[in-house]
Amino acid sequence: MLDFQLAAALKELLKADNDLVRVDVCEALIVLAGVRKRTQAILNAEIVPKLLKILATDELIRWKVAKVIKYITRGTPTQVE
């Protein structure tokens, strides 16, 4: 439950106008996505569509978002579908 609440809060912070906040959010998501059992929290919070939009539009944090997505794809087969 705590992982989902954290992921939901991070999703909201991705909307911040401050570049440093978005960079820090991506760093936190990298850590969260790097733990296979926590990947589900990111998926449940429906962050992936927002990450894909950022990947296409935000050159500053594009590489960090790509790393989050890379870690998410290391989840279980059911999660990756």
N, C-alpha and C positions, 0 to 999 in steps of 0.2 A: 504494500500500500504506500509506504513512504517513497519507494522508487517512482511510482506513478505520479505522486504529488510533486516530486522533484522534477520529473520530466515535464509535467504540465506547466509548472512555474517557468522552466527553462524555455518552453515553447512561447510563452508570453513575452519573455525577455528578448527573444529573437526579433521582436517587433521594435525594439529600442532604436532611437535615432543615433545614439552614441555608438560609434564604431568599436570602441574598446569594450563596451558591454557585450556586443555581439561576438567579438573575438573570445571573450571569457566564457560566454555561453557555449560556444563551440568547443572550447577546451574541456568544459565540464561534460558535454555530450560525448566527447572522445573517450573520456574516462568511463562514463556510464556504459557506452556501447562496447567498450573493450572487455566487459565482463558478460559472458554469454547469458547468464541468467537474468541480467538486467536489460538486455536488448528488448525483451518483451515490454518493459515499461515505456520505452521510446516508441515502440509500435502502437501500444495502447493509447498513448497521448497524441497519436496522429501527427507527429512531428515531420515525418518523411516528406509529405507534400510541400511543406514550408521549406525544408532543406533543399528539395529539388528546385524550387523557385529561386532560392538564394544562390544555388550552384550556377544557375543560368544568368543571374543578374548582378551579383555582388562580387566584383573582382578582388576586393580586399580579403574576404574570408573564404573564397571559393575552395582553396586548397584544404582548409580545415574541414569544411563541409564534406569534401570528397573523402577525407579520412573517416569521418563519422559514418558515412554511407558504406565505406569499405568494411568497417567493423560490424555494421549491422548485417551485411551480407555473410558474415561468418557465423550467424546464428544457426538455429536448427533448421532443417529442411522445411518444416511447417512455417516457420517465421519468414523464411526467404521467399516463399511462394507469392 
